[in-house]
Amino acid sequence: MVKKRRLIALLGALLCAGALLAPAAHAAEAEDGAPGGGTSLAAQGAGGQNAADEEAAARLAAAQRDGAGAADGKAGPSGTTGLYLHEESFSSEHHLVGLFAQCNEYFYAGDWDFRGARFTLRYSATGLVEQSVSSITVSLNGRPVSSARIERSLGGEAQQLQIDLPLDNIKAGQNVITIDTYVRTQDSMPCVDDVSKANWLNVYKDSFVSISYLPKIPCNTVADLYEQFTSIDALENRQSAVLLGQGADELEWTLAALALTGISANAALSYQNIDLRTIGESGFFADKYEILVSRFENLPKPLAARLSREQRSAAQQGALLALLKGENGSNLLLLTGSDDEALLRAGKLLGNRGLMLQTRAGWRKVSATDDVQEAPAAAAEYRELDAAGRYLKGPFRQSTSYSVAFPANRTLAGSSELLLKMRYAENLDFDRSMVSVYINGTPIGSKKLQKDLAQGDEAVFTLPADLEISGDFTLEVSFDLEIKDLWCTLRQSETPWAWVSGESMLKLASVENDRILFESYPSPFIKDGSMNRVVAVIPDEPGEADVSAARDILLTLGRYQKDNRGELSVQKMSRIGDLSDSNVIAIGSLQKNRIVQQLGSKLFFQFSPEGTTLRSNEKLVIEPNYGATLGTVQLLDSPYSQEKRALMVVTGVSDEAMLRGVEYIGSVEGLWSIYGDGYVADGVEVFPFRFKEDNAARRPIVEQALQRGDLLNFALVAALVLILTGISAIFLIRKHRGGKPDEK
């Protein structure tokens, strides 16, 4: 899917290359022989994506040659002249229905020198549209930038609208594109268009924003490199890499793992483009931004020679972070040292964004006693929706969405609530106007709007426990803003309107779940935002496929890490040590994966005795030749632990087969395709199944109650009432008995 969207974006850019990038070129080709080097858009095909990408890149290069020279002689992605190009497609398709409708999409930009920007809108509209009056308006960050008549789609074909975006209205960070539609149908009668489903317009997912630019942030300090390493321009052009020496030991691998997981969440886009590779005495300074981890004794001699006497002393006594500059414009952050504990602290420091951005110097030393941990990322029970508030305007249905971060190892309890505070216009038709709330598209409640509460209304909605929400979710608030007799006019006013106050709050009561299922992944490897005693086990001599698999899995785990307080290490197969308190990830094809070899009959998908194929089981019949091509990932109860720990095996008959399974567990997008506790993948399709008995969180009732504050409070109140009742009964009995002493 990622490749398809990228190809569509590339082809779309070709259509507007002359207007968008002239007189500058899109980009220049990568330097010859620079392995893993940063490439421009025109050279991305050489990065090894696929033949279609190469063809599209060649067309863009041809468009570049047809235009004028490069812009201002400044360096492009690979150190030659030329502009960078950022392209970002919509995250989803939008279906707009009704007389007036609106949708929002977001895109990112860096701190760049913008040279050109264009929005390509792809849509289809009802064949009944009245083209002479129907219109579409595009706004950027709340500022209208273009309006056009809507073209009908008689055969369902896509229409395309290209709009130049004002550069002064694009900001670094997140930007929003708003699409407003006004759709009248032919020969419509009063009242009909307002309620008809025939006036629709679909906005396609392959609509995209293109921005040509030159980066302008220098790289002169450790903080600069740390920030640039995960910048949009660096990752889109594959200019960032973590480097390991050949024959790296477990500690050096652990440092690389800490680097990958610690910086992954910093990336706004394309986090999976961070590379991990091994090098010898050379091979560094091949990327624009690099992080090299190595014991000081194993450090390549050319790099050791570049350290000052003070830096060498720091590396020999503890650990060191130092920025080194290459002659070709590349930048390398060196993590080295001689003390194991200091090295581990330096590795964890890479996961502390706040401290790293404070390192406004060319190097810093790290000791074994430095405090580099972040504050724990505990799940807050009460959260604001949006402190700034949200403004919605226009008649009929208007919606706004909130992305809510929530730990994957916890499940929302039935006492979770939404307090929605709002204001709205007083000229509504209050017989028909209401507000509704949805969780992940499922309605959870509605409230009718009232005129006497227009300037200060609120509603409390309970989040149903049967939704079984675990992990991040989306909350949508939709207002149906109806006005009497609106169908009599073609004019859309600024009214009606609604305002979601910044005082709106979520109460997120939750219980911890211990399900070892892909539905809860990355739990139990991530717990409350921290690495949960994770041990990644790799072959003794990891090959290119093993390195690639480890990189993808670790980068994806890092997307869910909220702090650097957890435990993460990498071990080799022959020296795995004590795993009794660990959640284990075993990576490697059958011949190199000793853990898989030892498990044998405990696997859900087992290998043939000869080790040449995956065998059929009760869930899936597998033809032997086909089974040899399948990658499999399985979540098991760890046989090494008496506690509730997990073992995830990532394997296949061959390296190529194994990587087919990694495709799903190694990306946030791929995780949406899997469920259960075991799956196989053939490179085209994935087949997930559930093998273990229902292991949904069946925690003891008392234990669940102790984790729910509402039930605990209720229990305490009930206990107090019982105690008071008992005391009162005792006094009454004593009083009754003591009132007639002569009868004793």
DRENBADO-733025 format. One record per residue (C-alpha): residue in three letters; x negated, y negated, z. Coordinates in steps of 0.25 Angstrom, whole numbers, padded with zeros to 4 digits, always signed. Each point is the difference from the previous one (the first is absolute). Layout:
<atoms>
AlaXYZ
...
</atoms>
This chain:
<atoms>
Met+0000+0000+0000
Val-0011-0009+0003
Lys-0007+0002-0013
Lys+0013-0002-0007
Arg+0002-0013+0006
Arg-0014-0004-0002
Leu+0001+0003-0015
Ile+0013-0007-0002
Ala-0006-0012+0007
Leu-0012+0000-0009
Leu+0008+0001-0013
Gly+0009-0011+0005
Ala-0012-0009+0002
Leu-0005+0003-0014
Leu+0013-0007-0005
Cys-0003-0013+0007
Ala-0015+0001+0000
Gly-0002-0011-0010
Ala+0009-0010+0007
Leu-0004+0004+0014
Leu-0015+0001+0000
Ala-0004-0010-0012
Pro-0010-0006-0001
Ala-0006+0010+0010
Ala-0002+0015-0002
His+0008+0010+0009
Ala-0013+0006+0005
Ala-0013+0006-0005
Glu-0005+0015+0000
Ala-0007+0006+0011
Glu-0015+0000+0001
Asp-0005+0013-0007
Gly-0005+0011+0009
Ala+0006-0006+0013
Pro+0006+0012+0007
Gly+0013-0004+0007
Gly-0003-0015-0004
Gly+0011-0010+0001
Thr+0007-0001-0014
Ser+0009-0010-0006
Leu+0014+0003-0005
Ala-0006+0001-0014
Ala-0010+0011+0005
Gln+0009+0007+0009
Gly+0002+0011-0010
Ala-0015+0004+0002
Gly+0004+0002+0015
Gly+0005+0013-0004
Gln+0015-0001+0002
Asn+0006+0006-0013
Ala-0001-0001-0015
Ala+0013-0009+0000
Asp-0007-0010+0009
Glu-0012+0000-0009
Glu+0008-0004-0012
Ala+0007-0011+0007
Ala-0013-0005+0005
Ala-0006+0000-0014
Arg+0012-0008-0005
Leu-0002-0011+0011
Ala-0015+0000-0004
Ala+0004-0003-0014
Ala+0010-0011+0004
Gln-0012-0006+0008
Arg-0009+0000-0012
Asp+0011-0007-0008
Gly+0001-0011+0009
Ala-0010-0011+0004
Gly-0012+0002+0009
Ala+0000+0003+0015
Ala+0004-0010+0010
Asp-0011-0010+0005
Gly-0010+0011-0001
Lys+0003+0005+0014
Ala-0002+0015+0004
Gly+0011+0010-0003
Pro+0003+0013+0007
Ser-0013+0007-0004
Gly-0010-0012+0001
Thr+0003-0005-0014
Thr+0008-0011-0005
Gly+0015+0001+0000
Leu+0013-0002+0008
Tyr+0006+0010+0010
Leu+0014+0005-0002
His+0010+0004+0011
Glu+0013+0007-0004
Glu+0010+0005+0009
Ser+0013+0007-0003
Phe+0013-0001+0007
Ser+0001+0010+0012
Ser+0014+0005-0004
Glu+0012-0002-0010
His+0011-0010+0003
His+0014+0002-0004
Leu+0007-0013+0000
Val+0016+0000+0000
Gly+0010-0011+0000
Leu+0002-0014-0004
Phe-0012-0005+0008
Ala-0011+0009+0005
Gln-0015-0002+0005
Cys-0012+0009+0002
Asn-0014-0002+0006
Glu-0013+0006-0003
Tyr-0014-0003+0006
Phe-0014-0001-0006
Tyr-0013-0002+0006
Ala-0011-0010-0004
Gly-0014-0003+0006
Asp-0008-0012+0003
Trp-0003-0002-0015
Asp-0002-0011-0010
Phe+0013+0002-0008
Arg-0002-0001-0015
Gly+0014+0005-0005
Ala+0012+0007+0004
Arg+0012+0007-0006
Phe+0012+0007+0004
Thr+0006+0011-0010
Leu+0014+0004+0004
Arg+0006+0012-0006
Tyr+0015+0002+0001
Ser+0012+0005-0006
Ala+0014-0006+0001
Thr+0014+0004-0002
Gly+0005+0000-0015
Leu+0012-0008+0004
Val-0009-0012+0005
Glu+0005-0014-0005
Gln-0014-0005-0005
Ser+0004-0014-0002
Val+0002-0002+0015
Ser-0007+0011+0007
Ser-0014-0003+0005
Ile-0012+0005+0008
Thr-0008-0009+0009
Val-0014+0003+0005
Ser-0006-0007+0012
Leu-0014+0001+0006
Asn-0001-0001+0015
Gly+0013-0007+0001
Arg-0003-0010-0012
Pro+0008+0003-0013
Val-0009+0001-0012
Ser+0008+0005-0012
Ser+0015+0003-0004
Ala+0004+0007-0013
Arg+0013+0006-0006
Ile+0002+0015+0003
Glu-0001+0009-0013
Arg+0010+0012+0000
Ser-0005+0014-0001
Leu+0009+0007-0010
Gly-0008+0013+0000
Gly-0006-0001+0014
Glu-0013-0005-0006
Ala-0009-0009+0009
Gln+0000-0015-0002
Gln-0013-0007+0003
Leu-0002-0014+0005
Gln-0014-0006+0002
Ile-0001-0013+0009
Asp-0013-0008+0003
Leu-0001-0002+0015
Pro-0005-0013+0006
Leu-0014+0002+0006
Asp+0002-0010+0011
Asn+0011+0008+0005
Ile-0008+0013+0002
Lys-0006+0002+0014
Ala-0010+0009+0005
Gly+0007+0012+0007
Gln+0014+0004-0002
Asn+0009-0007-0011
Val+0015+0002-0003
Ile+0007+0000-0014
Thr+0015-0002+0001
Ile+0009+0004-0011
Asp+0014-0007+0000
Thr+0010+0005-0010
Tyr+0014-0006-0005
Val+0007+0010-0008
Arg+0013-0003-0007
Thr+0007+0010-0009
Gln+0007-0002-0013
Asp+0014-0004+0000
Ser+0000+0001+0015
Met+0012-0005+0008
Pro+0001-0008+0013
Cys-0003+0009+0012
Val-0005+0012-0009
Asp-0015-0003+0000
Asp+0000-0002+0015
Val+0004+0014+0003
Ser-0004+0007-0013
Lys-0011+0010-0001
Ala-0002-0002-0015
Asn-0009-0013+0002
Trp-0013+0007+0004
Leu-0015-0002-0003
Asn-0011+0010+0003
Val-0014-0005+0003
Tyr-0011+0010-0004
Lys-0011+0005+0009
Asp-0010-0003-0011
Ser+0002-0015+0001
Phe-0013-0006+0004
Val-0008-0012+0004
Ser-0014-0003-0007
Ile-0010-0009+0006
Ser-0013-0004-0007
Tyr-0010-0005+0010
Leu-0015-0002+0005
Pro-0003+0004+0015
Lys-0006-0011+0008
Ile-0003+0006+0013
Pro-0015+0001+0003
Cys-0006+0012+0006
Asn-0011-0005+0010
Thr+0004+0006+0013
Val+0004+0013+0006
Ala+0014-0005+0001
Asp+0000-0005-0014
Leu-0003+0014-0005
Tyr+0010+0007+0010
Glu+0011-0009-0006
Gln-0004+0001-0014
Phe-0001+0015+0000
Thr+0015+0002+0001
Ser+0003-0012-0009
Ile+0010+0002-0011
Asp-0010-0004-0011
Ala-0011+0010+0006
Leu+0010+0012+0001
Glu+0007-0002-0013
Asn-0013+0000-0007
Arg-0006+0011+0008
Gln-0011-0008+0006
Ser+0000+0006+0014
Ala-0007+0012+0005
Val-0004+0007+0013
Leu-0014+0007-0002
Leu-0006+0012+0007
Gly-0014+0006-0002
Gln-0002+0014-0006
Gly+0001+0011+0011
Ala+0007-0010+0009
Asp+0002+0007+0014
Glu+0013+0000+0008
Leu-0003-0013+0007
Glu-0002-0008-0013
Trp+0012+0007-0006
Thr+0008-0005+0013
Leu-0005-0014-0003
Ala+0005+0000-0014
Ala+0013+0006+0005
Leu+0001-0012+0010
Ala-0003-0010-0011
Leu+0011+0006-0009
Thr+0011+0001+0010
Gly-0004-0014+0007
Ile+0000-0008-0013
Ser+0011+0007-0008
Ala+0012-0008+0007
Asn-0007-0013-0004
Ala+0003+0002-0015
Ala+0013-0007-0005
Leu-0001+0008-0013
Ser-0007+0012-0006
Tyr-0006+0005+0013
Gln-0003+0014-0007
Asn-0010-0007-0009
Ile-0010+0000+0011
Asp-0011+0010-0004
Leu-0008+0009+0008
Arg-0013+0006-0006
Thr-0013+0006+0004
Ile-0013-0006-0005
Gly-0015+0003+0001
Glu-0012-0009+0001
Ser+0007-0009-0010
Gly+0015-0002-0005
Phe+0003-0012+0009
Phe+0003-0014-0005
Ala+0008+0007-0011
Asp+0013-0006+0005
Lys+0004-0015+0003
Tyr+0003+0004+0015
Glu-0006+0012+0007
Ile-0001+0005+0014
Leu-0011+0010+0002
Val-0001+0009+0013
Ser-0012+0007+0004
Arg-0009+0003+0012
Phe-0012-0009+0000
Glu-0010+0012-0002
Asn+0008+0004-0013
Leu+0001-0014-0006
Pro-0005-0001-0014
Lys-0013-0006+0000
Pro+0003-0012-0009
Leu+0011-0004+0010
Ala-0009+0002+0012
Ala-0010-0009-0006
Arg+0009-0012-0002
Leu+0003+0000+0015
Ser-0007-0011+0009
Arg-0008+0004+0012
Glu+0011-0004+0009
Gln+0011+0008-0008
Arg-0009+0012+0000
Ser-0002-0001+0015
Ala+0015-0001+0002
Ala+0002+0012-0008
Gln-0010+0008+0007
Gln+0006-0004+0014
Gly+0015+0002-0003
Ala+0007-0003-0013
Leu+0001-0011-0011
Leu+0009-0007-0009
Ala-0007-0008-0011
Leu+0004-0006-0013
Leu-0010+0002-0012
Lys+0001-0006-0013
Gly-0003+0006-0014
Glu-0006-0007-0011
Asn+0012+0003-0009
Gly+0010-0007+0009
Ser+0003+0012+0008
Asn+0002+0000+0016
Leu-0003+0011+0009
Leu+0004+0001+0015
Leu-0010+0010+0007
Leu+0004+0007+0012
Thr-0012+0007+0006
Gly-0007+0003+0013
Ser-0006+0011+0009
Asp+0009+0001+0012
Asp+0012+0009-0003
Glu+0009-0007+0010
Ala-0004-0014-0006
Leu+0003+0005-0014
Leu+0014+0005+0004
Arg+0003-0013+0006
Ala-0005-0007-0013
Gly+0009+0010-0008
Lys+0012-0004+0009
Leu-0003-0015-0001
Leu+0003+0001-0015
Gly+0015+0003+0004
Asn+0000-0012+0009
Arg+0004-0011-0011
Gly+0000-0011+0011
Leu-0014+0002+0004
Met-0005+0003-0014
Leu+0005-0013-0005
Gln-0007-0008+0011
Thr-0013+0005-0004
Arg-0004-0012-0008
Ala-0015+0004-0001
Gly-0008+0008-0009
Trp-0002+0011+0010
Arg+0004+0005+0014
Lys-0005+0011+0010
Val+0009+0009+0007
Ser-0004+0007+0013
Ala+0006+0013+0006
Thr+0007-0009+0010
Asp+0007-0010-0009
Asp+0015-0001+0002
Val+0005+0001-0014
Gln+0014+0006+0002
Glu+0013-0007-0003
Ala+0012-0002+0009
Pro+0009+0013-0001
Ala+0010-0001-0010
Ala+0012+0005+0008
Ala+0014-0001-0006
Ala+0007-0012+0005
Glu+0014+0003+0005
Tyr+0005-0014-0004
Arg-0004-0007-0013
Glu+0004-0012-0008
Leu+0005+0002-0014
Asp-0006-0012-0005
Ala-0004-0012+0009
Ala+0002-0010-0012
Gly+0014+0005-0003
Arg+0006+0003-0013
Tyr+0009-0009-0009
Leu+0010+0006-0010
Lys+0008-0008-0009
Gly+0011+0002-0011
Pro+0013+0007-0001
Phe+0004+0014+0001
Arg-0011+0010+0005
Gln-0013-0005+0005
Ser-0010+0009+0006
Thr-0014-0001+0007
Ser-0009+0012+0004
Tyr-0010+0002+0012
Ser-0011+0010+0000
Val-0001+0006+0014
Ala-0013+0007+0004
Phe+0003+0012+0009
Pro-0009+0011+0004
Ala+0001+0013-0007
Asn-0001+0008+0013
Arg+0012-0006+0006
Thr+0015+0001-0003
Leu+0010-0011+0002
Ala+0010+0003+0012
Gly+0015-0003+0000
Ser-0002-0012+0009
Ser-0007-0008-0011
Glu+0007-0012-0003
Leu-0001-0012-0010
Leu+0004-0014+0006
Leu+0004-0008-0012
Lys+0001-0015+0002
Met+0005-0009-0011
Arg+0006-0012-0006
Tyr+0009-0002-0012
Ala+0008-0010-0008
Glu+0014-0004+0005
Asn+0006+0000-0014
Leu+0001+0015-0002
Asp+0012+0008-0002
Phe-0001+0007+0014
Asp+0011+0010-0004
Arg-0011+0006-0009
Ser-0014-0004+0005
Met-0008+0010+0008
Val-0014+0004+0004
Ser-0005+0014-0002
Val-0013+0007+0005
Tyr-0007+0012-0007
Ile-0012+0009+0005
Asn-0007+0006-0012
Gly+0012-0002-0009
Thr+0010+0006+0011
Pro+0010-0009+0005
Ile+0001-0001+0015
Gly+0010-0011+0003
Ser+0008-0012-0005
Lys+0006-0013+0007
Lys+0010-0009-0006
Leu-0004-0015+0000
Gln+0008-0010+0008
Lys+0002-0015-0002
Asp-0001-0004+0014
Leu-0014+0007+0002
Ala-0006-0005-0013
Gln-0010-0008+0007
Gly-0005+0010+0009
Asp+0005+0015-0002
Glu-0007+0013+0005
Ala+0003+0015-0001
Val-0006+0012+0006
Phe-0002+0012-0009
Thr-0004+0014+0006
Leu-0010+0008-0008
Pro+0006+0014-0001
Ala-0009+0011+0005
Asp+0005+0009-0011
Leu-0008-0008-0010
Glu-0013+0007+0006
Ile-0008-0012-0003
Ser-0015+0003+0001
Gly-0011-0009-0006
Asp+0002-0013-0007
Phe+0014-0004-0005
Thr+0007-0011-0007
Leu+0011-0008+0006
Glu+0010-0007-0009
Val+0009-0011+0004
Ser+0011-0003-0010
Phe+0010-0012+0000
Asp+0013+0000-0008
Leu+0002-0015-0002
Glu+0014-0002-0006
Ile+0006-0013-0003
Lys+0015-0002-0004
Asp+0003-0003-0014
Leu-0015+0001-0004
Trp+0004+0008-0013
Cys+0006-0013-0005
Thr-0013-0006-0003
Leu-0013+0003-0007
Arg-0009-0008+0010
Gln-0008+0007+0010
Ser-0002-0009+0012
Glu-0011-0001+0011
Thr+0012+0005+0009
Pro+0004+0009+0005
Trp-0013+0003+0008
Ala-0004+0009+0012
Trp-0012-0001+0009
Val-0006+0012+0008
Ser-0006-0007+0012
Gly-0014+0003+0005
Glu+0006+0004+0013
Ser+0005+0013-0006
Met-0006+0012+0007
Leu-0002+0015-0001
Lys+0000+0009+0012
Leu-0007+0012-0004
Ala+0002+0011+0010
Ser-0007+0013-0004
Val-0005+0014+0004
Glu-0012+0006-0004
Asn+0001+0012-0009
Asp-0010+0011-0002
Arg+0005+0006-0013
Ile-0011+0005-0009
Leu+0006-0003-0013
Phe-0003-0009-0012
Glu+0013-0008+0003
Ser-0008-0005+0012
Tyr-0014-0001-0006
Pro-0009-0006+0003
Ser+0004+0004+0014
Pro-0006+0007+0008
Phe-0013-0005-0006
Ile+0004-0014+0003
Lys+0007-0003+0013
Asp+0006-0013+0003
Gly-0010-0007-0010
Ser-0012+0007+0005
Met-0008+0012-0006
Asn+0004+0012+0009
Arg-0012+0008+0002
Val-0002+0003-0014
Val-0011+0009-0005
Ala-0002+0001-0015
Val-0008+0013-0004
Ile-0007+0000-0013
Pro-0009+0010-0007
Asp-0015+0001+0004
Glu-0004-0005-0014
Pro+0012-0009-0004
Gly+0001-0001-0015
Glu+0006-0012-0008
Ala+0014+0006+0001
Asp-0001+0001+0016
Val-0005-0014+0001
Ser+0012-0005-0009
Ala+0010+0008+0008
Ala-0006-0005+0014
Arg+0000-0014-0006
Asp+0015+0000-0004
Ile+0005+0007+0013
Leu-0008-0010+0009
Leu+0004-0012-0008
Thr+0014+0003+0001
Leu-0001+0004+0015
Gly-0006-0014+0002
Arg+0013-0007-0006
Tyr+0007+0005+0013
Gln-0011-0004+0010
Lys+0004-0012+0008
Asp-0013+0000+0009
Asn-0013+0006+0001
Arg+0001+0006+0014
Gly+0003+0014-0005
Glu-0010+0012-0002
Leu-0005+0004-0014
Ser-0011+0009-0004
Val-0005+0008-0012
Gln-0006+0014+0002
Lys-0007+0010-0009
Met+0007+0014-0002
Ser-0012+0008+0007
Arg+0000-0009+0012
Ile+0014-0004+0003
Gly-0002+0001+0015
Asp+0012+0000+0010
Leu+0013-0004-0007
Ser+0009+0004+0012
Asp+0005-0015+0002
Ser-0001-0004-0014
Asn+0009-0002-0012
Val-0008+0006-0012
Ile+0000-0003-0015
Ala-0008+0011-0007
Ile-0004-0004-0014
Gly-0006+0009-0011
Ser+0003+0010-0010
Leu+0002+0015+0004
Gln-0015+0004-0002
Lys-0005-0012+0008
Asn+0011-0001+0011
Arg-0004+0009+0011
Ile+0013-0004+0008
Val+0009+0005-0011
Gln-0008+0013-0001
Gln+0002+0003+0014
Leu+0014-0004+0001
Gly+0004+0011-0010
Ser+0015+0004+0003
Lys+0003-0012+0008
Leu+0001-0008-0013
Phe+0014-0003-0006
Phe-0006+0001-0014
Gln-0011+0011+0001
Phe-0011+0004-0010
Ser-0001+0013-0007
Pro-0011+0009+0006
Glu-0009-0003-0011
Gly+0002-0015+0002
Thr+0004-0002-0014
Thr+0014-0006+0002
Leu+0011-0004+0009
Arg+0010+0011+0003
Ser+0015+0000-0001
Asn+0008-0001+0013
Glu+0014-0001+0005
Lys+0002-0014-0005
Leu-0007+0000-0014
Val-0004+0011-0010
Ile-0014-0003-0006
Glu-0005+0006-0013
Pro-0015+0003+0003
Asn-0006-0009-0011
Tyr+0009-0011+0004
Gly-0004+0002+0015
Ala-0015-0002-0004
Thr+0004-0015-0004
Leu+0008-0004+0012
Gly-0005-0009+0011
Thr+0006+0002+0014
Val+0001-0008+0013
Gln+0006+0007+0012
Leu+0003-0005+0014
Leu-0002+0010+0011
Asp+0001+0001+0015
Ser-0015+0000+0003
Pro-0005+0014+0004
Tyr-0012-0007+0007
Ser+0009-0007+0011
Gln+0010+0004+0011
Glu+0005-0014-0001
Lys+0010-0006-0011
Arg-0011-0002-0010
Ala+0000+0001-0016
Leu-0009+0006-0010
Met+0002-0005-0014
Val-0007+0008-0011
Val-0003-0006-0013
Thr-0005+0010-0010
Gly+0002+0008-0013
Val-0008+0011-0008
Ser-0008-0011-0007
Asp-0004-0014+0003
Glu+0009-0004-0012
Ala+0011+0007+0007
Met-0002-0006+0013
Leu+0000-0014-0005
Arg+0014+0002-0006
Gly+0005+0002+0014
Val-0008-0012+0005
Glu+0008-0009-0010
Tyr+0012+0000+0010
Ile-0006+0000+0013
Gly-0011-0010-0004
Ser+0009-0012-0004
Val+0011-0007+0007
Glu+0009+0001-0012
Gly-0003+0015-0001
Leu+0005+0002+0014
Trp+0014-0003-0004
Ser+0000+0012-0009
Ile-0002+0011+0011
Tyr+0007+0005+0012
Gly+0000+0013+0008
Asp-0013+0006+0005
Gly-0006+0006-0013
Tyr-0001-0004-0015
Val-0007+0004-0013
Ala-0003-0009-0011
Asp-0003+0003-0015
Gly-0004-0014-0004
Val+0013-0003-0006
Glu+0010+0004+0011
Val+0000+0003+0015
Phe+0008+0011+0007
Pro+0001-0003+0015
Phe+0007+0010+0009
Arg+0002+0001+0015
Phe-0005+0013+0006
Lys+0000-0001+0015
Glu+0013+0001+0008
Asp+0007-0013+0003
Asn-0011-0008+0008
Ala+0007-0013+0001
Ala-0003-0006+0013
Arg+0007+0008+0010
Arg-0006-0006+0012
Pro+0006+0003+0014
Ile+0012-0008+0002
Val-0007-0006+0013
Glu-0012-0004-0008
Gln+0008-0007-0010
Ala+0008-0007+0010
Leu-0013-0005+0007
Gln-0004-0006-0013
Arg+0013-0008-0002
Gly+0001-0012+0008
Asp+0015-0001-0001
Leu+0002+0014+0005
Leu-0010-0002+0011
Asn+0007-0012+0005
Phe+0013+0006-0001
Ala-0005+0012+0008
Leu-0006-0009+0011
Val+0013-0008+0001
Ala+0008+0013+0001
Ala-0010+0006+0010
Leu+0001-0013+0008
Val+0015+0000+0000
Leu+0000+0015+0005
Ile-0009-0004+0011
Leu+0008-0012+0005
Thr+0013+0009-0001
Gly-0007+0011+0008
Ile-0004-0010+0011
Ser+0014-0006+0000
Ala+0006+0014+0002
Ile-0009+0003+0011
Phe+0004-0013+0007
Leu+0014+0002-0002
Ile-0001+0014+0006
Arg-0008-0005+0012
Lys+0011-0011+0002
His+0011+0010-0001
Arg-0006+0010+0010
Gly-0004-0011+0009
Gly+0013-0007+0001
Lys+0007+0011+0008
Pro-0010+0005+0011
Asp+0011+0005+0010
Glu+0004+0010-0010
Lys-0014+0007+0000
</atoms>
